[in-house]
Amino acid sequence: MSGIASVSSELLLELVTGERWFASKGREAESAHVAAVAHAGDGVELAFVEVRFPDGRHETYLVAASVEDGVPRDALGDPAHVRWLASLAGVDAACDTVRPMGVEQSNSSLVLDERHVLKLYRRLEAGPNPELELLRALGSSGFANAPRLVGALEHAADPLEAALAVVTEFVPAAGGGWELALDSLAAGDPGWLPARARRLGEVTGTMHSVLAASTDPHLAPEEASVESVSLLAATVDEDVGRLVAEMPALEDIPLGRRMEELRDLVQELARVGPPGMVARVHGDFHLGQVLWSDSGDWVVIDFEGEPGRPLAERRRRTFALRDVAGMLRSFDYAADGARLLHGVEAPAGWEAACRAAFLDGWHATVDRRLLPGSEAGCERLLGLLELQKLLYELRYELGNRPGWVGIPVAALERMLERL
């Protein structure tokens, strides 16, 4: 036995757990072994590495590695190995130039010859890949505001059936929406994002409409169940209770004494009426998931959904307003992020201007079947989904970035004032 299958558990753990894409950094891994080698080329192997934890659970990761003197090394630094991976996905790329695409958290993305982007999925779960599903649906419809899918590598054997990689066209762009929003504020150009927010809303609404037009049984929209909003409200109410029970730091801020008011707000926002249809959506939508292309338009990227959520949940139909809520929260974060990261205050009304323009554009293009039956119902459902995101933000900031906790706190207080 040679190659990666002969590598010790200790060395495999070093290879996997030290990477940014390792999902369980807060847990101590017990062991690792190679469950299977999906493909082997000249000096490189694409392998499933199973990482086990003391509680008996395990996670499966995809590694592209070369083994030298018994030590496995990530193979993505070698253009020849990257060329081999692209060919497995059906793309003939010269790979004369290969560079990482930004700071990747959960996967590995490389720009090939400034023409293609190769994304290697790292943590794998059995089942259809949501990004591959949505890119195929958007591409077949002619939707022009997502990267065109040009290749994919899928595995249909043991130890699990999953997509291993995708290749898309590279989109030349000035940058991502988040960095451009902050940079424009820091550069004294506060009108940059408000002037483009309506177009972002139009692109988002068109994306939702295209996905809702699919006849694929895994994508086609469905009528929301009668109890869907009640279940959502119950989940948000539980989030409030869990926040109170698990985050003692809440006691140090005035908002911590208003948790019962938040629960009253949940019940008020749950009075939606007929909620409309549920459909497949982006699932992790914010300014960091859109590019402002060199051609002067928005392009939506990264259709995997929230990487920390199970695959089945990421593929589940939901309200299109969930994506809207994510983007609106991103505007709020950008306004405060400019102050916290660059020491620059966004002008008064900046976030409100982005919000209003985005909503105007979205409502102008979205399939009306995806909306509640009344304007008031639409506002309440959006508010409920924003509240859910705000509670997640508050928990995250209290536990990880206390200096940012004022962002969700201020937004929650504004919502309570509207009661």
C-alpha positions in Angstrom: 0.0 0.0 0.0 1.4 3.4 -0.9 0.2 6.9 -1.5 -2.3 8.7 0.8 -3.9 5.4 1.9 -0.7 4.6 3.8 -0.5 7.9 5.6 -0.9 7.8 9.4 -3.9 9.1 11.2 -1.7 11.8 12.9 -0.4 13.1 9.6 -3.9 13.1 8.0 -5.2 15.1 11.0 -2.4 17.6 10.5 -3.3 17.9 6.8 -7.0 18.5 7.4 -7.5 20.2 10.8 -5.0 23.0 10.1 -6.9 24.2 7.0 -9.4 27.1 7.0 -12.0 24.8 5.5 -12.0 22.4 8.4 -15.4 23.0 9.8 -15.0 21.8 13.4 -12.1 23.9 14.8 -13.8 24.1 18.2 -13.7 20.3 18.6 -10.8 17.9 19.1 -10.5 15.3 16.5 -9.6 11.8 17.6 -8.5 10.1 14.4 -8.5 10.2 10.6 -8.3 7.6 7.8 -8.7 7.5 4.0 -12.2 6.1 3.3 -11.6 6.0 -0.5 -9.5 7.4 -3.3 -11.8 8.9 -5.9 -9.2 9.6 -8.5 -5.4 9.2 -8.8 -3.2 11.0 -11.3 0.6 11.5 -11.8 1.7 12.1 -8.2 -1.6 13.4 -6.9 -4.7 11.7 -5.4 -8.2 13.0 -4.8 -9.3 11.2 -1.6 -12.1 11.1 1.0 -10.6 11.5 4.5 -12.9 10.6 7.3 -12.3 12.5 10.6 -13.6 11.0 13.8 -14.4 12.6 17.1 -14.5 11.2 20.6 -18.3 11.3 20.7 -18.5 8.8 17.8 -19.4 11.3 15.1 -17.4 11.8 12.0 -17.0 14.2 9.1 -15.8 13.5 5.5 -13.4 15.8 3.8 -12.1 15.9 0.2 -8.3 16.4 -0.1 -6.2 16.7 -3.2 -2.8 15.6 -2.0 0.6 14.5 -3.1 2.7 12.3 -0.8 6.4 12.9 -0.5 8.5 10.8 1.9 5.3 9.6 3.6 4.1 13.2 4.3 0.9 14.3 2.5 0.9 17.8 1.1 -2.0 19.8 -0.4 -1.6 19.6 -4.2 -3.4 22.8 -5.2 -0.1 24.7 -5.2 1.1 22.8 -8.3 -0.4 24.0 -11.6 0.0 20.6 -13.2 -2.1 19.0 -10.4 -4.7 21.8 -10.8 -4.8 21.1 -14.6 -5.5 17.5 -13.8 -8.3 18.4 -11.5 -9.9 20.7 -14.1 -9.7 17.9 -16.7 -11.6 15.6 -14.3 -14.4 18.2 -14.3 -14.4 18.2 -18.1 -12.5 21.4 -18.6 -9.3 21.7 -20.6 -7.3 24.5 -18.9 -3.7 25.3 -19.6 -3.2 26.6 -16.0 -0.4 28.8 -17.0 -1.5 31.0 -14.2 -3.3 29.8 -11.1 -4.2 31.9 -8.1 -6.4 31.6 -5.1 -9.7 33.4 -5.3 -10.0 35.6 -2.2 -10.0 34.2 1.4 -12.0 30.9 1.2 -13.6 29.7 4.4 -15.3 26.4 3.6 -13.9 25.3 0.2 -11.0 26.0 -2.1 -11.4 28.2 -5.2 -8.7 28.9 -7.8 -8.7 31.2 -10.8 -7.3 29.4 -13.8 -5.7 31.6 -16.5 -8.2 34.4 -15.6 -10.8 32.4 -17.6 -12.2 29.8 -15.2 -12.8 29.3 -11.5 -12.2 25.8 -10.1 -14.0 25.2 -6.8 -13.1 22.1 -4.8 -15.7 21.2 -2.2 -14.1 20.2 1.1 -16.6 19.0 3.7 -18.8 16.5 1.9 -22.3 15.2 2.6 -24.1 12.6 0.6 -26.7 14.0 -1.8 -27.2 16.5 -4.6 -25.1 19.6 -4.4 -27.3 22.7 -4.1 -24.8 25.0 -5.9 -24.7 22.6 -8.8 -28.5 22.3 -8.9 -29.0 26.1 -8.9 -26.2 26.9 -11.4 -27.6 24.3 -13.9 -31.1 25.7 -13.5 -30.0 29.4 -13.8 -27.8 28.6 -16.8 -30.4 26.6 -18.7 -32.8 29.6 -18.2 -30.3 32.1 -19.7 -30.0 34.0 -16.4 -27.0 36.3 -17.1 -26.1 37.3 -13.5 -24.5 34.2 -12.3 -21.2 32.6 -13.4 -21.8 30.1 -16.3 -21.2 26.5 -15.3 -18.7 24.9 -17.6 -17.7 21.7 -15.8 -18.4 19.5 -12.8 -16.9 16.5 -11.1 -19.4 14.2 -9.3 -18.8 11.0 -7.4 -21.5 8.2 -7.6 -19.9 5.4 -5.6 -18.9 4.6 -2.0 -18.3 6.1 0.5 -20.9 8.7 -0.6 -22.4 10.3 -3.7 -21.5 13.9 -3.9 -20.3 16.7 -6.1 -16.5 17.1 -5.7 -15.8 20.1 -7.8 -17.3 22.7 -10.2 -15.7 24.9 -12.8 -17.4 28.1 -13.8 -16.5 31.0 -16.1 -14.3 33.6 -14.4 -16.2 37.0 -14.0 -13.8 40.0 -14.2 -15.0 42.3 -11.5 -14.1 45.4 -9.6 -14.7 43.4 -6.4 -17.3 42.0 -4.1 -20.2 44.0 -2.9 -19.0 44.1 0.8 -15.5 45.4 0.1 -16.7 47.9 -2.5 -19.4 49.2 -0.2 -16.8 49.8 2.6 -14.2 51.1 0.2 -16.6 53.6 -1.3 -17.6 54.9 2.1 -13.9 55.2 3.1 -13.1 57.0 -0.1 -15.7 59.6 0.4 -18.1 58.2 -2.3 -21.2 57.3 -0.2 -23.4 57.3 -3.2 -21.8 54.3 -4.8 -23.9 51.5 -3.3 -27.3 53.4 -3.1 -27.0 54.2 -6.8 -26.6 50.4 -7.5 -28.9 49.0 -4.9 -32.0 49.0 -7.0 -30.2 47.1 -9.7 -29.1 44.6 -7.1 -32.8 44.2 -6.1 -33.8 43.6 -9.7 -31.1 40.9 -10.2 -32.2 39.3 -7.0 -35.9 39.3 -7.9 -35.1 37.9 -11.4 -33.0 35.1 -9.8 -35.9 34.2 -7.5 -38.4 34.3 -10.4 -36.2 32.1 -12.6 -35.8 29.5 -9.9 -39.5 29.6 -9.2 -40.2 28.9 -12.9 -38.3 25.6 -12.8 -40.2 22.4 -13.5 -37.5 20.2 -11.9 -39.2 18.3 -9.0 -36.3 19.3 -6.8 -36.6 23.0 -7.6 -40.2 23.7 -8.5 -42.0 26.0 -6.0 -44.7 24.7 -3.6 -47.5 26.2 -1.7 -46.3 27.0 1.8 -48.1 24.9 4.4 -50.8 26.6 6.5 -48.6 26.3 9.6 -45.3 27.4 8.0 -45.3 30.9 9.4 -46.4 29.6 12.9 -43.5 27.1 12.8 -41.1 29.9 11.8 -42.4 32.1 14.6 -42.0 29.2 17.1 -38.4 28.8 16.0 -37.7 32.5 16.4 -39.4 32.4 19.9 -37.2 29.5 20.8 -34.1 31.5 19.6 -35.1 34.2 22.0 -35.4 31.8 24.9 -32.1 30.0 24.1 -30.4 33.4 23.9 -31.5 34.3 27.4 -30.6 30.9 28.8 -27.2 30.6 27.2 -25.8 34.1 26.9 -25.3 35.7 30.3 -23.5 38.6 28.7 -27.0 39.8 27.7 -27.4 41.0 31.3 -24.8 43.7 30.7 -26.8 45.5 28.0 -30.2 47.2 28.3 -31.6 45.1 25.5 -31.2 42.1 27.8 -34.1 43.3 29.9 -36.4 43.5 26.8 -36.5 39.9 25.8 -40.2 39.5 26.6 -40.9 42.4 24.3 -39.0 40.6 21.6 -41.3 37.6 22.1 -44.3 39.9 21.8 -42.8 41.2 18.6 -42.5 37.6 17.2 -46.2 37.1 17.7 -47.1 40.4 16.1 -44.9 39.7 13.1 -46.4 36.2 12.7 -49.8 37.6 11.6 -48.9 37.2 8.0 -51.9 35.7 6.4 -51.4 33.5 3.3 -47.6 33.5 3.0 -47.3 32.7 -0.7 -45.1 29.9 -2.2 -41.8 28.5 -1.0 -39.0 27.9 -3.5 -35.3 27.2 -3.7 -33.3 30.4 -3.0 -29.7 31.4 -2.7 -29.7 30.6 1.0 -26.7 32.7 2.2 -27.3 36.0 0.6 -25.4 39.1 1.5 -23.0 41.7 0.0 -20.1 39.3 0.1 -22.0 37.0 -2.3 -22.3 39.5 -5.2 -19.7 40.9 -7.5 -19.8 44.2 -9.4 -18.6 43.1 -12.8 -16.3 45.0 -15.1 -19.3 45.1 -17.5 -21.2 47.2 -14.9 -23.7 44.7 -13.4 -24.2 42.5 -10.4 -23.2 38.9 -10.5 -24.4 36.4 -7.8 -21.9 33.8 -6.6 -21.7 30.9 -4.1 -25.0 29.1 -4.3 -24.1 26.4 -1.6 -26.3 28.0 1.1 -25.0 28.5 4.7 -22.0 26.1 4.9 -22.7 25.3 8.6 -26.1 23.9 7.9 -26.9 20.3 6.9 -27.2 19.6 3.2 -30.9 18.7 3.5 -31.6 22.0 5.1 -29.7 23.9 2.4 -31.7 22.2 -0.3 -35.1 22.9 1.4 -37.6 25.3 -0.1 -38.1 28.5 1.8 -39.4 32.0 1.5 -37.7 34.2 -1.1 -37.9 36.9 1.5 -35.2 35.1 3.5 -32.6 36.1 0.9 -34.0 39.7 1.0 -33.6 39.8 4.8 -30.0 38.6 4.5 -29.2 41.4 2.1 -30.9 44.1 4.1 -29.0 43.0 7.2 -25.8 43.2 5.1 -26.5 46.9 4.3 -26.8 47.6 8.0 -23.5 45.8 8.7 -21.8 47.7 5.9 -22.8 51.1 7.4 -21.4 50.2 10.8 -18.5 48.2 9.3 -17.2 51.3 7.7 -17.0 52.9 11.1 -15.5 49.9 12.9 -13.0 49.0 10.2 -12.2 52.4 8.5 -13.2 55.0 11.1 -15.6 56.5 8.6 -19.3 57.2 9.4 -21.8 56.4 6.7 -24.0 59.5 6.0 -27.4 59.7 7.8 -29.9 57.7 5.9 -27.3 55.7 3.9 -28.6 52.3 5.0 -32.2 53.3 4.6 -31.5 54.5 1.0 -29.9 51.2 0.1 -32.7 49.3 1.7 -35.5 51.2 -0.1 -33.8 51.0 -3.5 -33.1 47.3 -3.2 -36.7 46.6 -2.2 -38.0 48.6 -5.1 -35.9 46.7 -7.5 -36.8 43.3 -6.0 -40.6 44.0 -6.0 -40.4 45.1 -9.6 -39.0 41.8 -10.8 -40.0 39.0 -8.4 -42.6 36.4 -9.2 -45.7 37.6 -7.1 -46.5 34.0 -6.2 -43.5 34.1 -3.8 -45.1 36.9 -1.8 -47.7 36.9 1.0 -51.2 38.0 -0.2 -51.0 41.5 1.3 -48.5 44.3 1.6 -48.8 44.2 5.4 -48.2 40.4 5.3 -45.1 40.9 3.2 -43.7 43.5 5.6 -44.4 41.2 8.6 -42.9 38.1 7.1 -39.8 40.1 6.1 -39.6 41.5 9.6 -39.9 38.0 11.1 -37.0 36.8 8.9 -34.9 39.8 9.7 -35.6 39.2 13.4 -34.4 35.7 13.1 -31.2 36.8 11.5 -30.7 39.5 14.1 -30.9 37.0 16.9 -28.3 34.9 15.2 -26.1 38.0 14.8 -26.5 39.0 18.5 -25.5 35.5 19.6 -22.5 35.5 17.3 -21.3 38.9 18.3 -21.7 38.3 22.0 -19.7 35.2 21.8 -17.0 36.2 19.2 -16.8 40.0 18.5 -18.1 42.1 21.5 -17.0 45.2 19.7 -19.6 44.6 17.0 -22.5 43.7 19.3 -23.9 47.2 18.9 -24.9 46.5 15.3 -27.6 43.9 16.0 -28.5 45.6 19.3 -29.3 48.9 17.6 -31.4 47.1 14.9 -33.3 45.1 17.5 -34.1 48.3 19.5 -35.3 49.9 16.3 -37.7 47.0 15.6 -39.0 47.2 19.2 -39.7 50.9 18.8 -42.0 50.1 15.9 -44.2 47.9 18.2 
